[in-house]
Amino acid sequence: MSEEVDIIQEEVEYPPLSVNQAFKGRRFKTDKYDKWRFDLELLLENKHKKIVKGYVEVEVHYYIKTFNRSDCDNLIKTFFDSLKNCGYFEDDVKVVHLDIWKHKIVECEKIKFIIKKYEYHY
């Protein structure tokens, strides 16, 4: 059982996968996506013991070698599916604010992320 917290900040040394690599056409998952997701979720589940419930804000930093060829929006869907599946947040429909950053790197590709409980300010 996961502990409910207001913030989770983690890092995983694993290269991101774009939507273009993950799907054939609009709906069919590739073998590469299945393997990528399985391996990533093993890494995330080993680290994860917490959940942020309710509405959330998410900040994701991609440290990638393909800086000039990767669109931020193509990287987020595959990663969000794994975060949700590993129980970091309840559902990606609960994400009300999202910041995506990409950084050029020549060594080990990785993903850093912060998930915070969103508090409405009226």
Phi and psi restraints in degrees (range 20) as a CNS / XPLOR table:
assign (resid 1 and name C) (resid 2 and name N)
       (resid 2 and name CA) (resid 2 and name C) 1.0 -88.3 20.0 2
assign (resid 2 and name N) (resid 2 and name CA)
       (resid 2 and name C) (resid 3 and name N) 1.0 146.8 20.0 2
assign (resid 2 and name C) (resid 3 and name N)
       (resid 3 and name CA) (resid 3 and name C) 1.0 -85.7 20.0 2
assign (resid 3 and name N) (resid 3 and name CA)
       (resid 3 and name C) (resid 4 and name N) 1.0 131.6 20.0 2
assign (resid 3 and name C) (resid 4 and name N)
       (resid 4 and name CA) (resid 4 and name C) 1.0 -79.8 20.0 2
assign (resid 4 and name N) (resid 4 and name CA)
       (resid 4 and name C) (resid 5 and name N) 1.0 128.5 20.0 2
assign (resid 4 and name C) (resid 5 and name N)
       (resid 5 and name CA) (resid 5 and name C) 1.0 -134.2 20.0 2
assign (resid 5 and name N) (resid 5 and name CA)
       (resid 5 and name C) (resid 6 and name N) 1.0 170.1 20.0 2
assign (resid 5 and name C) (resid 6 and name N)
       (resid 6 and name CA) (resid 6 and name C) 1.0 -93.1 20.0 2
assign (resid 6 and name N) (resid 6 and name CA)
       (resid 6 and name C) (resid 7 and name N) 1.0 -17.4 20.0 2
assign (resid 6 and name C) (resid 7 and name N)
       (resid 7 and name CA) (resid 7 and name C) 1.0 -152.4 20.0 2
assign (resid 7 and name N) (resid 7 and name CA)
       (resid 7 and name C) (resid 8 and name N) 1.0 142.5 20.0 2
assign (resid 7 and name C) (resid 8 and name N)
       (resid 8 and name CA) (resid 8 and name C) 1.0 -130.8 20.0 2
assign (resid 8 and name N) (resid 8 and name CA)
       (resid 8 and name C) (resid 9 and name N) 1.0 131.6 20.0 2
assign (resid 8 and name C) (resid 9 and name N)
       (resid 9 and name CA) (resid 9 and name C) 1.0 -132.2 20.0 2
assign (resid 9 and name N) (resid 9 and name CA)
       (resid 9 and name C) (resid 10 and name N) 1.0 118.8 20.0 2
assign (resid 9 and name C) (resid 10 and name N)
       (resid 10 and name CA) (resid 10 and name C) 1.0 -144.7 20.0 2
assign (resid 10 and name N) (resid 10 and name CA)
       (resid 10 and name C) (resid 11 and name N) 1.0 171.8 20.0 2
assign (resid 10 and name C) (resid 11 and name N)
       (resid 11 and name CA) (resid 11 and name C) 1.0 -143.2 20.0 2
assign (resid 11 and name N) (resid 11 and name CA)
       (resid 11 and name C) (resid 12 and name N) 1.0 140.6 20.0 2
assign (resid 11 and name C) (resid 12 and name N)
       (resid 12 and name CA) (resid 12 and name C) 1.0 -133.2 20.0 2
assign (resid 12 and name N) (resid 12 and name CA)
       (resid 12 and name C) (resid 13 and name N) 1.0 128.8 20.0 2
assign (resid 12 and name C) (resid 13 and name N)
       (resid 13 and name CA) (resid 13 and name C) 1.0 -85.1 20.0 2
assign (resid 13 and name N) (resid 13 and name CA)
       (resid 13 and name C) (resid 14 and name N) 1.0 91.5 20.0 2
assign (resid 13 and name C) (resid 14 and name N)
       (resid 14 and name CA) (resid 14 and name C) 1.0 -161.7 20.0 2
assign (resid 14 and name N) (resid 14 and name CA)
       (resid 14 and name C) (resid 15 and name N) 1.0 134.9 20.0 2
assign (resid 14 and name C) (resid 15 and name N)
       (resid 15 and name CA) (resid 15 and name C) 1.0 -71.8 20.0 2
assign (resid 15 and name N) (resid 15 and name CA)
       (resid 15 and name C) (resid 16 and name N) 1.0 143.1 20.0 2
assign (resid 15 and name C) (resid 16 and name N)
       (resid 16 and name CA) (resid 16 and name C) 1.0 -71.4 20.0 2
assign (resid 16 and name N) (resid 16 and name CA)
       (resid 16 and name C) (resid 17 and name N) 1.0 162.8 20.0 2
assign (resid 16 and name C) (resid 17 and name N)
       (resid 17 and name CA) (resid 17 and name C) 1.0 -126.2 20.0 2
assign (resid 17 and name N) (resid 17 and name CA)
       (resid 17 and name C) (resid 18 and name N) 1.0 130.2 20.0 2
assign (resid 17 and name C) (resid 18 and name N)
       (resid 18 and name CA) (resid 18 and name C) 1.0 -82.1 20.0 2
assign (resid 18 and name N) (resid 18 and name CA)
       (resid 18 and name C) (resid 19 and name N) 1.0 160.5 20.0 2
assign (resid 18 and name C) (resid 19 and name N)
       (resid 19 and name CA) (resid 19 and name C) 1.0 -59.5 20.0 2
assign (resid 19 and name N) (resid 19 and name CA)
       (resid 19 and name C) (resid 20 and name N) 1.0 -35.3 20.0 2
assign (resid 19 and name C) (resid 20 and name N)
       (resid 20 and name CA) (resid 20 and name C) 1.0 -61.4 20.0 2
assign (resid 20 and name N) (resid 20 and name CA)
       (resid 20 and name C) (resid 21 and name N) 1.0 -34.3 20.0 2
assign (resid 20 and name C) (resid 21 and name N)
       (resid 21 and name CA) (resid 21 and name C) 1.0 -83.5 20.0 2
assign (resid 21 and name N) (resid 21 and name CA)
       (resid 21 and name C) (resid 22 and name N) 1.0 -23.5 20.0 2
assign (resid 21 and name C) (resid 22 and name N)
       (resid 22 and name CA) (resid 22 and name C) 1.0 -84.1 20.0 2
assign (resid 22 and name N) (resid 22 and name CA)
       (resid 22 and name C) (resid 23 and name N) 1.0 -26.5 20.0 2
assign (resid 22 and name C) (resid 23 and name N)
       (resid 23 and name CA) (resid 23 and name C) 1.0 -129.9 20.0 2
assign (resid 23 and name N) (resid 23 and name CA)
       (resid 23 and name C) (resid 24 and name N) 1.0 144.7 20.0 2
assign (resid 23 and name C) (resid 24 and name N)
       (resid 24 and name CA) (resid 24 and name C) 1.0 -97.4 20.0 2
assign (resid 24 and name N) (resid 24 and name CA)
       (resid 24 and name C) (resid 25 and name N) 1.0 123.3 20.0 2
assign (resid 24 and name C) (resid 25 and name N)
       (resid 25 and name CA) (resid 25 and name C) 1.0 66.8 20.0 2
assign (resid 25 and name N) (resid 25 and name CA)
       (resid 25 and name C) (resid 26 and name N) 1.0 -140.6 20.0 2
assign (resid 25 and name C) (resid 26 and name N)
       (resid 26 and name CA) (resid 26 and name C) 1.0 -101.4 20.0 2
assign (resid 26 and name N) (resid 26 and name CA)
       (resid 26 and name C) (resid 27 and name N) 1.0 -18.9 20.0 2
assign (resid 26 and name C) (resid 27 and name N)
       (resid 27 and name CA) (resid 27 and name C) 1.0 -133.2 20.0 2
assign (resid 27 and name N) (resid 27 and name CA)
       (resid 27 and name C) (resid 28 and name N) 1.0 -8.2 20.0 2
assign (resid 27 and name C) (resid 28 and name N)
       (resid 28 and name CA) (resid 28 and name C) 1.0 -102.3 20.0 2
assign (resid 28 and name N) (resid 28 and name CA)
       (resid 28 and name C) (resid 29 and name N) 1.0 119.5 20.0 2
assign (resid 28 and name C) (resid 29 and name N)
       (resid 29 and name CA) (resid 29 and name C) 1.0 -72.7 20.0 2
assign (resid 29 and name N) (resid 29 and name CA)
       (resid 29 and name C) (resid 30 and name N) 1.0 142.4 20.0 2
assign (resid 29 and name C) (resid 30 and name N)
       (resid 30 and name CA) (resid 30 and name C) 1.0 -87.0 20.0 2
assign (resid 30 and name N) (resid 30 and name CA)
       (resid 30 and name C) (resid 31 and name N) 1.0 162.0 20.0 2
assign (resid 30 and name C) (resid 31 and name N)
       (resid 31 and name CA) (resid 31 and name C) 1.0 -61.5 20.0 2
assign (resid 31 and name N) (resid 31 and name CA)
       (resid 31 and name C) (resid 32 and name N) 1.0 -36.0 20.0 2
assign (resid 31 and name C) (resid 32 and name N)
       (resid 32 and name CA) (resid 32 and name C) 1.0 -61.0 20.0 2
assign (resid 32 and name N) (resid 32 and name CA)
       (resid 32 and name C) (resid 33 and name N) 1.0 -41.2 20.0 2
assign (resid 32 and name C) (resid 33 and name N)
       (resid 33 and name CA) (resid 33 and name C) 1.0 -64.8 20.0 2
assign (resid 33 and name N) (resid 33 and name CA)
       (resid 33 and name C) (resid 34 and name N) 1.0 -45.2 20.0 2
assign (resid 33 and name C) (resid 34 and name N)
       (resid 34 and name CA) (resid 34 and name C) 1.0 -58.8 20.0 2
assign (resid 34 and name N) (resid 34 and name CA)
       (resid 34 and name C) (resid 35 and name N) 1.0 -44.5 20.0 2
assign (resid 34 and name C) (resid 35 and name N)
       (resid 35 and name CA) (resid 35 and name C) 1.0 -67.5 20.0 2
assign (resid 35 and name N) (resid 35 and name CA)
       (resid 35 and name C) (resid 36 and name N) 1.0 -45.0 20.0 2
assign (resid 35 and name C) (resid 36 and name N)
       (resid 36 and name CA) (resid 36 and name C) 1.0 -57.8 20.0 2
assign (resid 36 and name N) (resid 36 and name CA)
       (resid 36 and name C) (resid 37 and name N) 1.0 -47.9 20.0 2
assign (resid 36 and name C) (resid 37 and name N)
       (resid 37 and name CA) (resid 37 and name C) 1.0 -65.6 20.0 2
assign (resid 37 and name N) (resid 37 and name CA)
       (resid 37 and name C) (resid 38 and name N) 1.0 -42.3 20.0 2
assign (resid 37 and name C) (resid 38 and name N)
       (resid 38 and name CA) (resid 38 and name C) 1.0 -59.5 20.0 2
assign (resid 38 and name N) (resid 38 and name CA)
       (resid 38 and name C) (resid 39 and name N) 1.0 -49.2 20.0 2
assign (resid 38 and name C) (resid 39 and name N)
       (resid 39 and name CA) (resid 39 and name C) 1.0 -64.6 20.0 2
assign (resid 39 and name N) (resid 39 and name CA)
       (resid 39 and name C) (resid 40 and name N) 1.0 -44.2 20.0 2
assign (resid 39 and name C) (resid 40 and name N)
       (resid 40 and name CA) (resid 40 and name C) 1.0 -62.6 20.0 2
assign (resid 40 and name N) (resid 40 and name CA)
       (resid 40 and name C) (resid 41 and name N) 1.0 -43.7 20.0 2
assign (resid 40 and name C) (resid 41 and name N)
       (resid 41 and name CA) (resid 41 and name C) 1.0 -68.0 20.0 2
assign (resid 41 and name N) (resid 41 and name CA)
       (resid 41 and name C) (resid 42 and name N) 1.0 -28.9 20.0 2
assign (resid 41 and name C) (resid 42 and name N)
       (resid 42 and name CA) (resid 42 and name C) 1.0 -63.5 20.0 2
assign (resid 42 and name N) (resid 42 and name CA)
       (resid 42 and name C) (resid 43 and name N) 1.0 -43.5 20.0 2
assign (resid 42 and name C) (resid 43 and name N)
       (resid 43 and name CA) (resid 43 and name C) 1.0 -65.6 20.0 2
assign (resid 43 and name N) (resid 43 and name CA)
       (resid 43 and name C) (resid 44 and name N) 1.0 -43.3 20.0 2
assign (resid 43 and name C) (resid 44 and name N)
       (resid 44 and name CA) (resid 44 and name C) 1.0 -68.6 20.0 2
assign (resid 44 and name N) (resid 44 and name CA)
       (resid 44 and name C) (resid 45 and name N) 1.0 -40.8 20.0 2
assign (resid 44 and name C) (resid 45 and name N)
       (resid 45 and name CA) (resid 45 and name C) 1.0 -66.9 20.0 2
assign (resid 45 and name N) (resid 45 and name CA)
       (resid 45 and name C) (resid 46 and name N) 1.0 -30.7 20.0 2
assign (resid 45 and name C) (resid 46 and name N)
       (resid 46 and name CA) (resid 46 and name C) 1.0 -67.2 20.0 2
assign (resid 46 and name N) (resid 46 and name CA)
       (resid 46 and name C) (resid 47 and name N) 1.0 -30.4 20.0 2
assign (resid 46 and name C) (resid 47 and name N)
       (resid 47 and name CA) (resid 47 and name C) 1.0 -91.3 20.0 2
assign (resid 47 and name N) (resid 47 and name CA)
       (resid 47 and name C) (resid 48 and name N) 1.0 -26.3 20.0 2
assign (resid 47 and name C) (resid 48 and name N)
       (resid 48 and name CA) (resid 48 and name C) 1.0 -87.9 20.0 2
assign (resid 48 and name N) (resid 48 and name CA)
       (resid 48 and name C) (resid 49 and name N) 1.0 129.8 20.0 2
assign (resid 48 and name C) (resid 49 and name N)
       (resid 49 and name CA) (resid 49 and name C) 1.0 -141.1 20.0 2
assign (resid 49 and name N) (resid 49 and name CA)
       (resid 49 and name C) (resid 50 and name N) 1.0 11.4 20.0 2
assign (resid 49 and name C) (resid 50 and name N)
       (resid 50 and name CA) (resid 50 and name C) 1.0 -135.4 20.0 2
assign (resid 50 and name N) (resid 50 and name CA)
       (resid 50 and name C) (resid 51 and name N) 1.0 158.8 20.0 2
assign (resid 50 and name C) (resid 51 and name N)
       (resid 51 and name CA) (resid 51 and name C) 1.0 -139.1 20.0 2
assign (resid 51 and name N) (resid 51 and name CA)
       (resid 51 and name C) (resid 52 and name N) 1.0 143.3 20.0 2
assign (resid 51 and name C) (resid 52 and name N)
       (resid 52 and name CA) (resid 52 and name C) 1.0 -104.8 20.0 2
assign (resid 52 and name N) (resid 52 and name CA)
       (resid 52 and name C) (resid 53 and name N) 1.0 115.8 20.0 2
assign (resid 52 and name C) (resid 53 and name N)
       (resid 53 and name CA) (resid 53 and name C) 1.0 -95.7 20.0 2
assign (resid 53 and name N) (resid 53 and name CA)
       (resid 53 and name C) (resid 54 and name N) 1.0 157.9 20.0 2
assign (resid 53 and name C) (resid 54 and name N)
       (resid 54 and name CA) (resid 54 and name C) 1.0 83.4 20.0 2
assign (resid 54 and name N) (resid 54 and name CA)
       (resid 54 and name C) (resid 55 and name N) 1.0 -157.1 20.0 2
assign (resid 54 and name C) (resid 55 and name N)
       (resid 55 and name CA) (resid 55 and name C) 1.0 -75.4 20.0 2
assign (resid 55 and name N) (resid 55 and name CA)
       (resid 55 and name C) (resid 56 and name N) 1.0 143.7 20.0 2
assign (resid 55 and name C) (resid 56 and name N)
       (resid 56 and name CA) (resid 56 and name C) 1.0 -134.6 20.0 2
assign (resid 56 and name N) (resid 56 and name CA)
       (resid 56 and name C) (resid 57 and name N) 1.0 157.7 20.0 2
assign (resid 56 and name C) (resid 57 and name N)
       (resid 57 and name CA) (resid 57 and name C) 1.0 -110.6 20.0 2
assign (resid 57 and name N) (resid 57 and name CA)
       (resid 57 and name C) (resid 58 and name N) 1.0 139.2 20.0 2
assign (resid 57 and name C) (resid 58 and name N)
       (resid 58 and name CA) (resid 58 and name C) 1.0 -129.0 20.0 2
assign (resid 58 and name N) (resid 58 and name CA)
       (resid 58 and name C) (resid 59 and name N) 1.0 136.7 20.0 2
assign (resid 58 and name C) (resid 59 and name N)
       (resid 59 and name CA) (resid 59 and name C) 1.0 -123.6 20.0 2
assign (resid 59 and name N) (resid 59 and name CA)
       (resid 59 and name C) (resid 60 and name N) 1.0 126.3 20.0 2
assign (resid 59 and name C) (resid 60 and name N)
       (resid 60 and name CA) (resid 60 and name C) 1.0 -125.7 20.0 2
assign (resid 60 and name N) (resid 60 and name CA)
       (resid 60 and name C) (resid 61 and name N) 1.0 131.9 20.0 2
assign (resid 60 and name C) (resid 61 and name N)
       (resid 61 and name CA) (resid 61 and name C) 1.0 -117.9 20.0 2
assign (resid 61 and name N) (resid 61 and name CA)
       (resid 61 and name C) (resid 62 and name N) 1.0 119.3 20.0 2
assign (resid 61 and name C) (resid 62 and name N)
       (resid 62 and name CA) (resid 62 and name C) 1.0 -99.9 20.0 2
assign (resid 62 and name N) (resid 62 and name CA)
       (resid 62 and name C) (resid 63 and name N) 1.0 124.3 20.0 2
assign (resid 62 and name C) (resid 63 and name N)
       (resid 63 and name CA) (resid 63 and name C) 1.0 -104.8 20.0 2
assign (resid 63 and name N) (resid 63 and name CA)
       (resid 63 and name C) (resid 64 and name N) 1.0 103.6 20.0 2
assign (resid 63 and name C) (resid 64 and name N)
       (resid 64 and name CA) (resid 64 and name C) 1.0 -132.0 20.0 2
assign (resid 64 and name N) (resid 64 and name CA)
       (resid 64 and name C) (resid 65 and name N) 1.0 153.0 20.0 2
assign (resid 64 and name C) (resid 65 and name N)
       (resid 65 and name CA) (resid 65 and name C) 1.0 -82.2 20.0 2
assign (resid 65 and name N) (resid 65 and name CA)
       (resid 65 and name C) (resid 66 and name N) 1.0 -28.3 20.0 2
assign (resid 65 and name C) (resid 66 and name N)
       (resid 66 and name CA) (resid 66 and name C) 1.0 -93.1 20.0 2
assign (resid 66 and name N) (resid 66 and name CA)
       (resid 66 and name C) (resid 67 and name N) 1.0 43.8 20.0 2
assign (resid 66 and name C) (resid 67 and name N)
       (resid 67 and name CA) (resid 67 and name C) 1.0 -52.5 20.0 2
assign (resid 67 and name N) (resid 67 and name CA)
       (resid 67 and name C) (resid 68 and name N) 1.0 -46.2 20.0 2
assign (resid 67 and name C) (resid 68 and name N)
       (resid 68 and name CA) (resid 68 and name C) 1.0 -80.5 20.0 2
assign (resid 68 and name N) (resid 68 and name CA)
       (resid 68 and name C) (resid 69 and name N) 1.0 -8.3 20.0 2
assign (resid 68 and name C) (resid 69 and name N)
       (resid 69 and name CA) (resid 69 and name C) 1.0 -114.8 20.0 2
assign (resid 69 and name N) (resid 69 and name CA)
       (resid 69 and name C) (resid 70 and name N) 1.0 -2.1 20.0 2
assign (resid 69 and name C) (resid 70 and name N)
       (resid 70 and name CA) (resid 70 and name C) 1.0 -110.0 20.0 2
assign (resid 70 and name N) (resid 70 and name CA)
       (resid 70 and name C) (resid 71 and name N) 1.0 126.8 20.0 2
assign (resid 70 and name C) (resid 71 and name N)
       (resid 71 and name CA) (resid 71 and name C) 1.0 -87.4 20.0 2
assign (resid 71 and name N) (resid 71 and name CA)
       (resid 71 and name C) (resid 72 and name N) 1.0 134.2 20.0 2
assign (resid 71 and name C) (resid 72 and name N)
       (resid 72 and name CA) (resid 72 and name C) 1.0 -55.6 20.0 2
assign (resid 72 and name N) (resid 72 and name CA)
       (resid 72 and name C) (resid 73 and name N) 1.0 -43.9 20.0 2
assign (resid 72 and name C) (resid 73 and name N)
       (resid 73 and name CA) (resid 73 and name C) 1.0 -68.2 20.0 2
assign (resid 73 and name N) (resid 73 and name CA)
       (resid 73 and name C) (resid 74 and name N) 1.0 -25.0 20.0 2
assign (resid 73 and name C) (resid 74 and name N)
       (resid 74 and name CA) (resid 74 and name C) 1.0 -75.9 20.0 2
assign (resid 74 and name N) (resid 74 and name CA)
       (resid 74 and name C) (resid 75 and name N) 1.0 -18.5 20.0 2
assign (resid 74 and name C) (resid 75 and name N)
       (resid 75 and name CA) (resid 75 and name C) 1.0 -89.1 20.0 2
assign (resid 75 and name N) (resid 75 and name CA)
       (resid 75 and name C) (resid 76 and name N) 1.0 -25.4 20.0 2
assign (resid 75 and name C) (resid 76 and name N)
       (resid 76 and name CA) (resid 76 and name C) 1.0 -76.4 20.0 2
assign (resid 76 and name N) (resid 76 and name CA)
       (resid 76 and name C) (resid 77 and name N) 1.0 -37.6 20.0 2
assign (resid 76 and name C) (resid 77 and name N)
       (resid 77 and name CA) (resid 77 and name C) 1.0 -59.5 20.0 2
assign (resid 77 and name N) (resid 77 and name CA)
       (resid 77 and name C) (resid 78 and name N) 1.0 -48.2 20.0 2
assign (resid 77 and name C) (resid 78 and name N)
       (resid 78 and name CA) (resid 78 and name C) 1.0 -64.3 20.0 2
assign (resid 78 and name N) (resid 78 and name CA)
       (resid 78 and name C) (resid 79 and name N) 1.0 -40.2 20.0 2
assign (resid 78 and name C) (resid 79 and name N)
       (resid 79 and name CA) (resid 79 and name C) 1.0 -68.7 20.0 2
assign (resid 79 and name N) (resid 79 and name CA)
       (resid 79 and name C) (resid 80 and name N) 1.0 -42.2 20.0 2
assign (resid 79 and name C) (resid 80 and name N)
       (resid 80 and name CA) (resid 80 and name C) 1.0 -61.0 20.0 2
assign (resid 80 and name N) (resid 80 and name CA)
       (resid 80 and name C) (resid 81 and name N) 1.0 -39.3 20.0 2
assign (resid 80 and name C) (resid 81 and name N)
       (resid 81 and name CA) (resid 81 and name C) 1.0 -58.1 20.0 2
assign (resid 81 and name N) (resid 81 and name CA)
       (resid 81 and name C) (resid 82 and name N) 1.0 -41.1 20.0 2
assign (resid 81 and name C) (resid 82 and name N)
       (resid 82 and name CA) (resid 82 and name C) 1.0 -72.2 20.0 2
assign (resid 82 and name N) (resid 82 and name CA)
       (resid 82 and name C) (resid 83 and name N) 1.0 -40.2 20.0 2
assign (resid 82 and name C) (resid 83 and name N)
       (resid 83 and name CA) (resid 83 and name C) 1.0 -59.5 20.0 2
assign (resid 83 and name N) (resid 83 and name CA)
       (resid 83 and name C) (resid 84 and name N) 1.0 -44.8 20.0 2
assign (resid 83 and name C) (resid 84 and name N)
       (resid 84 and name CA) (resid 84 and name C) 1.0 -65.9 20.0 2
assign (resid 84 and name N) (resid 84 and name CA)
       (resid 84 and name C) (resid 85 and name N) 1.0 -44.8 20.0 2
assign (resid 84 and name C) (resid 85 and name N)
       (resid 85 and name CA) (resid 85 and name C) 1.0 -62.4 20.0 2
assign (resid 85 and name N) (resid 85 and name CA)
       (resid 85 and name C) (resid 86 and name N) 1.0 -31.5 20.0 2
assign (resid 85 and name C) (resid 86 and name N)
       (resid 86 and name CA) (resid 86 and name C) 1.0 -87.2 20.0 2
assign (resid 86 and name N) (resid 86 and name CA)
       (resid 86 and name C) (resid 87 and name N) 1.0 -1.7 20.0 2
assign (resid 86 and name C) (resid 87 and name N)
       (resid 87 and name CA) (resid 87 and name C) 1.0 84.1 20.0 2
assign (resid 87 and name N) (resid 87 and name CA)
       (resid 87 and name C) (resid 88 and name N) 1.0 23.2 20.0 2
assign (resid 87 and name C) (resid 88 and name N)
       (resid 88 and name CA) (resid 88 and name C) 1.0 -71.5 20.0 2
assign (resid 88 and name N) (resid 88 and name CA)
       (resid 88 and name C) (resid 89 and name N) 1.0 -33.5 20.0 2
assign (resid 88 and name C) (resid 89 and name N)
       (resid 89 and name CA) (resid 89 and name C) 1.0 -144.5 20.0 2
assign (resid 89 and name N) (resid 89 and name CA)
       (resid 89 and name C) (resid 90 and name N) 1.0 166.6 20.0 2
assign (resid 89 and name C) (resid 90 and name N)
       (resid 90 and name CA) (resid 90 and name C) 1.0 -68.6 20.0 2
assign (resid 90 and name N) (resid 90 and name CA)
       (resid 90 and name C) (resid 91 and name N) 1.0 -45.0 20.0 2
assign (resid 90 and name C) (resid 91 and name N)
       (resid 91 and name CA) (resid 91 and name C) 1.0 -165.4 20.0 2
assign (resid 91 and name N) (resid 91 and name CA)
       (resid 91 and name C) (resid 92 and name N) 1.0 149.5 20.0 2
assign (resid 91 and name C) (resid 92 and name N)
       (resid 92 and name CA) (resid 92 and name C) 1.0 -70.0 20.0 2
assign (resid 92 and name N) (resid 92 and name CA)
       (resid 92 and name C) (resid 93 and name N) 1.0 -11.2 20.0 2
assign (resid 92 and name C) (resid 93 and name N)
       (resid 93 and name CA) (resid 93 and name C) 1.0 -69.1 20.0 2
assign (resid 93 and name N) (resid 93 and name CA)
       (resid 93 and name C) (resid 94 and name N) 1.0 -18.6 20.0 2
assign (resid 93 and name C) (resid 94 and name N)
       (resid 94 and name CA) (resid 94 and name C) 1.0 -83.5 20.0 2
assign (resid 94 and name N) (resid 94 and name CA)
       (resid 94 and name C) (resid 95 and name N) 1.0 -3.8 20.0 2
assign (resid 94 and name C) (resid 95 and name N)
       (resid 95 and name CA) (resid 95 and name C) 1.0 -81.2 20.0 2
assign (resid 95 and name N) (resid 95 and name CA)
       (resid 95 and name C) (resid 96 and name N) 1.0 116.0 20.0 2
assign (resid 95 and name C) (resid 96 and name N)
       (resid 96 and name CA) (resid 96 and name C) 1.0 -105.4 20.0 2
assign (resid 96 and name N) (resid 96 and name CA)
       (resid 96 and name C) (resid 97 and name N) 1.0 -14.6 20.0 2
assign (resid 96 and name C) (resid 97 and name N)
       (resid 97 and name CA) (resid 97 and name C) 1.0 -145.3 20.0 2
assign (resid 97 and name N) (resid 97 and name CA)
       (resid 97 and name C) (resid 98 and name N) 1.0 135.1 20.0 2
assign (resid 97 and name C) (resid 98 and name N)
       (resid 98 and name CA) (resid 98 and name C) 1.0 -139.1 20.0 2
assign (resid 98 and name N) (resid 98 and name CA)
       (resid 98 and name C) (resid 99 and name N) 1.0 126.2 20.0 2
assign (resid 98 and name C) (resid 99 and name N)
       (resid 99 and name CA) (resid 99 and name C) 1.0 -115.0 20.0 2
assign (resid 99 and name N) (resid 99 and name CA)
       (resid 99 and name C) (resid 100 and name N) 1.0 128.3 20.0 2
assign (resid 99 and name C) (resid 100 and name N)
       (resid 100 and name CA) (resid 100 and name C) 1.0 -122.1 20.0 2
assign (resid 100 and name N) (resid 100 and name CA)
       (resid 100 and name C) (resid 101 and name N) 1.0 128.1 20.0 2
assign (resid 100 and name C) (resid 101 and name N)
       (resid 101 and name CA) (resid 101 and name C) 1.0 -124.1 20.0 2
assign (resid 101 and name N) (resid 101 and name CA)
       (resid 101 and name C) (resid 102 and name N) 1.0 144.7 20.0 2
assign (resid 101 and name C) (resid 102 and name N)
       (resid 102 and name CA) (resid 102 and name C) 1.0 -124.8 20.0 2
assign (resid 102 and name N) (resid 102 and name CA)
       (resid 102 and name C) (resid 103 and name N) 1.0 142.4 20.0 2
assign (resid 102 and name C) (resid 103 and name N)
       (resid 103 and name CA) (resid 103 and name C) 1.0 -129.4 20.0 2
assign (resid 103 and name N) (resid 103 and name CA)
       (resid 103 and name C) (resid 104 and name N) 1.0 137.2 20.0 2
assign (resid 103 and name C) (resid 104 and name N)
       (resid 104 and name CA) (resid 104 and name C) 1.0 -77.9 20.0 2
assign (resid 104 and name N) (resid 104 and name CA)
       (resid 104 and name C) (resid 105 and name N) 1.0 133.2 20.0 2
assign (resid 104 and name C) (resid 105 and name N)
       (resid 105 and name CA) (resid 105 and name C) 1.0 -144.0 20.0 2
assign (resid 105 and name N) (resid 105 and name CA)
       (resid 105 and name C) (resid 106 and name N) 1.0 149.8 20.0 2
assign (resid 105 and name C) (resid 106 and name N)
       (resid 106 and name CA) (resid 106 and name C) 1.0 -109.8 20.0 2
assign (resid 106 and name N) (resid 106 and name CA)
       (resid 106 and name C) (resid 107 and name N) 1.0 -10.6 20.0 2
assign (resid 106 and name C) (resid 107 and name N)
       (resid 107 and name CA) (resid 107 and name C) 1.0 -104.8 20.0 2
assign (resid 107 and name N) (resid 107 and name CA)
       (resid 107 and name C) (resid 108 and name N) 1.0 -123.0 20.0 2
assign (resid 107 and name C) (resid 108 and name N)
       (resid 108 and name CA) (resid 108 and name C) 1.0 -77.2 20.0 2
assign (resid 108 and name N) (resid 108 and name CA)
       (resid 108 and name C) (resid 109 and name N) 1.0 118.6 20.0 2
assign (resid 108 and name C) (resid 109 and name N)
       (resid 109 and name CA) (resid 109 and name C) 1.0 -72.4 20.0 2
assign (resid 109 and name N) (resid 109 and name CA)
       (resid 109 and name C) (resid 110 and name N) 1.0 144.6 20.0 2
assign (resid 109 and name C) (resid 110 and name N)
       (resid 110 and name CA) (resid 110 and name C) 1.0 -156.2 20.0 2
assign (resid 110 and name N) (resid 110 and name CA)
       (resid 110 and name C) (resid 111 and name N) 1.0 168.4 20.0 2
assign (resid 110 and name C) (resid 111 and name N)
       (resid 111 and name CA) (resid 111 and name C) 1.0 -129.9 20.0 2
assign (resid 111 and name N) (resid 111 and name CA)
       (resid 111 and name C) (resid 112 and name N) 1.0 125.7 20.0 2
assign (resid 111 and name C) (resid 112 and name N)
       (resid 112 and name CA) (resid 112 and name C) 1.0 -109.0 20.0 2
assign (resid 112 and name N) (resid 112 and name CA)
       (resid 112 and name C) (resid 113 and name N) 1.0 142.7 20.0 2
assign (resid 112 and name C) (resid 113 and name N)
       (resid 113 and name CA) (resid 113 and name C) 1.0 -146.9 20.0 2
assign (resid 113 and name N) (resid 113 and name CA)
       (resid 113 and name C) (resid 114 and name N) 1.0 150.5 20.0 2
assign (resid 113 and name C) (resid 114 and name N)
       (resid 114 and name CA) (resid 114 and name C) 1.0 -129.3 20.0 2
assign (resid 114 and name N) (resid 114 and name CA)
       (resid 114 and name C) (resid 115 and name N) 1.0 129.3 20.0 2
assign (resid 114 and name C) (resid 115 and name N)
       (resid 115 and name CA) (resid 115 and name C) 1.0 -120.6 20.0 2
assign (resid 115 and name N) (resid 115 and name CA)
       (resid 115 and name C) (resid 116 and name N) 1.0 121.9 20.0 2
assign (resid 115 and name C) (resid 116 and name N)
       (resid 116 and name CA) (resid 116 and name C) 1.0 -123.0 20.0 2
assign (resid 116 and name N) (resid 116 and name CA)
       (resid 116 and name C) (resid 117 and name N) 1.0 145.4 20.0 2
assign (resid 116 and name C) (resid 117 and name N)
       (resid 117 and name CA) (resid 117 and name C) 1.0 -64.4 20.0 2
assign (resid 117 and name N) (resid 117 and name CA)
       (resid 117 and name C) (resid 118 and name N) 1.0 132.9 20.0 2
assign (resid 117 and name C) (resid 118 and name N)
       (resid 118 and name CA) (resid 118 and name C) 1.0 -92.2 20.0 2
assign (resid 118 and name N) (resid 118 and name CA)
       (resid 118 and name C) (resid 119 and name N) 1.0 128.8 20.0 2
assign (resid 118 and name C) (resid 119 and name N)
       (resid 119 and name CA) (resid 119 and name C) 1.0 -110.5 20.0 2
assign (resid 119 and name N) (resid 119 and name CA)
       (resid 119 and name C) (resid 120 and name N) 1.0 122.8 20.0 2
assign (resid 119 and name C) (resid 120 and name N)
       (resid 120 and name CA) (resid 120 and name C) 1.0 -67.4 20.0 2
assign (resid 120 and name N) (resid 120 and name CA)
       (resid 120 and name C) (resid 121 and name N) 1.0 138.0 20.0 2
assign (resid 120 and name C) (resid 121 and name N)
       (resid 121 and name CA) (resid 121 and name C) 1.0 -123.2 20.0 2
assign (resid 121 and name N) (resid 121 and name CA)
       (resid 121 and name C) (resid 122 and name N) 1.0 104.6 20.0 2
